[in-house]
Each structure stands twice: as C-alpha cells, then as structure tokens.
Amino acid sequence: MLKLSPNLLIFTDLDGSLLDHHSYRWHAAQPWLDRLARMQIPLIIATSKTAAEVSTWQQQLGLSHWPFIAENGAQIVFPAGWRHPPDSPSQNLGMDYPNLTATLRELRRQTGFAFQGFADVDDATVAQWTGLTLKQAHQARLRAGSEPLLWGGTDAQRDHFCTLLAQHDLHLVQGGRFYHVISRQTSKGHAARWLAAHFQLSRSCPLTTLSLGDGPNDLSLLHASDLAVLIRGQQAKPLDLPADFSGRLYRTQQQGPQGWSEGLDHFLLNGSAHHE
C-alpha cells in the first residue's frame, strides 16, 4: 500500500474531476479531502481556471494553505506566508495575456475564422456560456496567460489555426467546455514539474507524485506524474496518455468527484502496483 505521508504530492484538476462538471459539487470527495488534510498531504489544484477563481475554490475546499496552478499552467500561485517563498507570490509562464489576445485578434482579422474568446465579450456573456454567476464570470475573465475560445469554424480551419498559432509560439489545448490558447511550452505538466522540484528542495526523501484529471488538457499533468488517475470523462473516444508514459495509470469507472475518490481508493487504499 502506498504510504500516506507529506512526501506524497497530489495534483488535481477541478471541473469534471474534483468538481462535478455540471453542479460543481464535490461532496463525494469530501472524505478523502478530510483524510489528506489530517495527514498534511499537499493537494495542488491544477486547472484552466484563473487565479481569482481558484482562490475562491481553495477557500471552499479548505486548500488555501497550498500553492496552485492556474490557466493550464500559465501561472503558479503561492499562498501568503508560504514557508519557502519564491521570488514573488506568483510565477507566470509563457506569453502575457495582453500580447496573447492581441495576437488572436490579428489572426482572426487575417483569416476570418469564427471564434470568440473571453476578451471579446462581457461578464454576462461568459456567465451565459458557462452557467457561472456574474461575479464568477468576472473572476474567469481576470486572466494572466491563456484565453478560452468558443470555436465556430470547421475542423480543417481549426487545424490551420493551430499551424498559425505555432508560428507565434502558441498552441491550442482542448478543455472540458472550451479550447484554450496558451504558450507552446506551457502546460499543466510543465508547471507540475516546476512545483514538484520546488517541494523537493525541502524534503529529505524523494517525492511521489499522483495526478488526477479527466480531459485532454490534463494529459500533460498525468504524464508528469509517477501515478496517474484518468477520470472517466464525457469524451466519446477514450483518452490516451503518450506512449512513453512510464508511471502507473488507473482509469476510473465513475465520473467527477466519485471517480476522483475511486482513483485515490485504487492507489492509496488498494495499493495496486499493476499497470493499466
């Protein structure tokens, strides 16, 4: 059985993983949240949500004392008074938001492709798209280095769009509701490796990393971990990790927070050592 100790570092996606994709409830995961808190095991949120959004969710989930990864890895945020402070309260990775959105506007002008991002609309429209409240929608628009898009073009146009993005050192990542434009070298997995190395500096024993996620934008996070829980998502086609994944993978039967708990049960209660 994998030992529950502070040398275990857990990363988790939010929407469709720790949070139900539709209701945003997490109560099925609460027993595990309580247990991890008692054991002082770091639980690091890694999400497409903004820092403003994550700060609110951290308070509700009781995780405000841990760092988190926002905007699919574009930003790493440390809590106030963190015992191993970095140079600043947050670490921004990749292109900044004003330059990113200016690039997207120019590409749309050049190509005529049909897409809309959060920078193109107001809080009310984002609330309509997502089901968030106006306050939550405002937080979702306080971005640092990524842009969610609603794509209205064809698949062929999207492929060409990805080629054009690459010329600007950007790429397109598929999330649960939106596509996300982000710097090409930026990902949840890159941010998780950066943060794991930061945690390792204060540990005498090697860390074991475990990540949980359900969407295409979580694959880099799972690939960066020793143990990976791929939570059953809403995709018609099952997701696959890169062929060179060397860790241990478990696919859940359940979705959302039920699947999240199932994954932790598998590795932390059953202690399975079998590959998928």
Order of alpha helices (4+ residues) and beta strands (2+ residues): beta-alpha-beta-alpha-beta-beta-beta-alpha-beta-alpha-alpha-beta-alpha-beta-beta-alpha-beta-alpha-beta-beta-alpha
